[in-house]
């Protein structure tokens, strides 16, 4: 971070470049400072082989899945989570088209994330709201630094943190949804999840209706299709279908077309053109 106290930079698309980047910095150069980079793009967003030796980084998207990786591990995270990378840890992050991604840079490690090198972390609703609130012009610096403290307090590394941050029901459905977002290809049905959690199928199904307003099968489908959008620009349709849990490419194509109004192949072609 530079020694400036407060900075705002907005980089707009130039020519055919589809990327927007807005930069908001508060208390820069100080231990308690925060830098938020807000990215928006009409095409796939990629942060490939990223490493920062001085700053810890948090990636969060309010409107889609992120594909994340460090070392040999690949993980997907949804809007109730973020991807944390400790400084000096090489990592990759990828988002689908028309997503907004916030990249939060910090000098301090949030208390709940001590000892964590990289991985998915939960973000409570207030922390998510404040990330968006301070990534805007004319935000007061004192207000932003107070928000920073609350953002750090609203992060959690464990499943218990995740459920505690978000559950309105028993928390069983959220536990399953978190696992599915990390691995959408998991083939377990509702009965198997109920057995794993030592609850009845009826209890788990009711919790899905309470938390999401829809049954388990629909939640799983939406997670799988949302994840597929992150993968299609770089992987073949058949490979993506298998990766997100479909038994055949044709089943995947049917579900994708019903959800998004075009085939995955057409979608991938469009994204390839948008990325030049």
N, C-alpha and C positions, 0 to 999 in steps of 0.2 A: 504494500500500500504506500502511496505517496504521502508527504507530510501535509497535504491540503486537508482542511477541516471538513469541507463539504463540496462534492462535485456532482454534476449532472451532465451526462453526455448522451445524445440521441443520434444514432447512425441510421439513416433511412436507406431504403433500397436504391441502388444505382443501376440504371439500365435494366437488365433482366435479373439482377441479383434479388432473390426473394426474401432476404433476411433483414429483419429489423433488430437492432440491439440498443437498449437504453441502459445507461449506467447511473447508479445512484450510490454515492458514498457519503458516510457520516463518521466523523471522528477518525479520519484516515491517518494512519501512522501511529495510532494509539492502540493499546492492548484491547480496549473495549470498543474499537471501531467496527464498522460493518460496511461491506461493499456488496450491492445487489445488482446483478446483471440480468436484465429482462430481455429474453429473446422471443421473437415471433417470426414465423416463416411460412411461406406458402408451400414449401417443400420439406423433405426430411431434414431434421436437425441432427447433427452429429458432433460430438465432442470426443474425438478419437485420440487415444494414447495421451491423455492429458495428465500433467503432473505439475504440482506447484510446491516448491520446497519451503515456502514461507507461510502459506495460508491453507487452512482447512476449507473444504468445499462441501456445499450441500446443494443438491439438484432437486427441484420440485416442480411438478406440472399440475395445475388445477383441473386440466381437461383431457387427460389421456394417460396412457401407459408409457413408462420409460423402460428401455432395455439397457441394463447396466452390466458392467463387467470389470473385474480386476483379477489378474492372474488368469487361471483357467476357468474361473467361475463366472457364469452368466446368470443374471437374476432380473426379474421384471418387477416393477413397483407401480402401484396405482396412485390415485390422487390423495389418498389418506396417508401416504408414506412419501419419504424422500430417500435419495441415495446419498450417503455420507462417505466422504473420502478424506482420511487424515492426510495432512501435508506430507509430501514426498511419496505418496502412494500413487503409482501409475494406474489409471482407470479409463474406462470408456463409457459414454452415455449416448443414447440415441432416442429420438422422439419421432413420432409420425408427423405427417403434414398438418399444417394449420393448428399446431399446438403452441401454447405459450410455455416457456420453460424459464424458471427463475434459478439463477446460480448465485448462491449466497456464500461469500468469502469471509472467513473469520480468523482471528489470531488465537482465540481461546477455544478450548474443547468444551462443549456443553457437559454439564455434570453427569447426565445419564449415559453419555457416550465415551466415557473415559476408558482407554484401553482398546477401543474399537478401531480397526484399521480402515475398513470399508464395508458397506453393506446397507441393507434397507433399514430405515428407522421410521417410527411413526411420528406424525405431525398432528397435534391436536387442532381443533377448529380455530381457536383464537390465534395460535401461532401462524396458521395458514392465512388467516385474515390479515394479520399484521405484516407478513411478508409482502402481500399485495399492496397494503396501505402505504408502506414506506418506499415502494418502487413507483413513485409518482413525483411530478414536478412540485416545487414549493412546499415540500414536507419539512416541517421544522426539525432542526437537528436534535434538540433536546428530546422532542417527541419520538424521533426515530431511534435514538439511543436507548430510551426507556423501552421502546418496542423490542429492541434487540434482546434485552434481558428476558423479556417474556417469551420471545421466540425460542431462545435457548432452553428455557424452562419447559417449553411445550414439546420437546423432542424426547423420544424414548426408544430404547434398543430392543426391548423384549416383546413377546406376544402379549404378556400381561399389560405392559404399557399401552400397546395398541388397543386392546379391548377396553382398558380403562379410559382411554382418550375418546373412544367413539361409540361404545355400546349403549343402546337404549333398552335393550332386552337382556337376555341372559349372557350374551357374549359368545354363545356357541357358533352362531352363523358368521360372526365377524372372524372368529378363529379359522373357520373353513375358508372364508373369502380371502383372507390374507394368504393362506397356504396356496390357494388356487391362483392368486395373482402372481405369486412367485414362480409357480409351476403350472401353467394353464393346461398342460398336457396330462395332468394327473387324471387317471381314468376312474377313480373311486366314485361310486354312486352315493346317493344320500344315505342308504342303509349302512354302507361301510363307514362313512364319516360318523354316523350316529354311534356305531359300535366303537370306533376309535375314541370318541368323546364320552362314552359310557352314559349316553342318554337315549331316549326313545326316538324313533323316526318322526313321530308326531310332534314331539317337543322341538326337534331341530327344524322341521318344516315350518312350524309356527314362528320360530325365531327368525327365519329368513323372511317371512311375510312381514313381520314387525320391523325388522331392520331395513329391508330393501323394497318392501311393497310388491314383491314378486317371489315365485318359488325358486328353489335351488337350481333347477335346470336352466331357467332363464338367466339367472345371475352368472352361472358358469358359461353359458353361450356368449353373453355380452363381454365377459372378461377375455374369452378366447378370441373373439373377433377384434376387440380393441387391441389386443397384443399382436394379432396378425398384421395389423396396419404398420406396426413398427418394423416388421421383418420383411415385408413383401418387396421392398425396393432392392434388397440385397440377396434374397433367397428365392428359389423356385417355388411355384405354387404348391407342388406336391410335398416339398420339404416343409414348407410353412404349415400345411394341413396336418402333417404328422406331428410337428413341433407343438402345435396348440391343441392337440388331442382329438383330431378327427380321424375316423377309421378309413376314410377314402378321400381323395381330392374332390370327387364329385359332391360328396356331402358338405365339404367345406365351401365349395363354390356356390352351392345352393343357399347355404346359410349366409354367406358374405353378401351375395347379391340381394337377398331379401333385406338385409340390414342397411346396406349402403347404396343400393340402386345401380351397382355395376359389378362386373365380375372381378375377382382378384387380379386376373391377368391384365384387364383394362386399367385397373387402378395402378398396378405396378408400372405399366407403360407410361401412364401420365406422370407418375413421380420421377421416372427416369428422365423424361423430357424436361421436367421442371428443374432437375438437378444438373442439367446440361450434359 
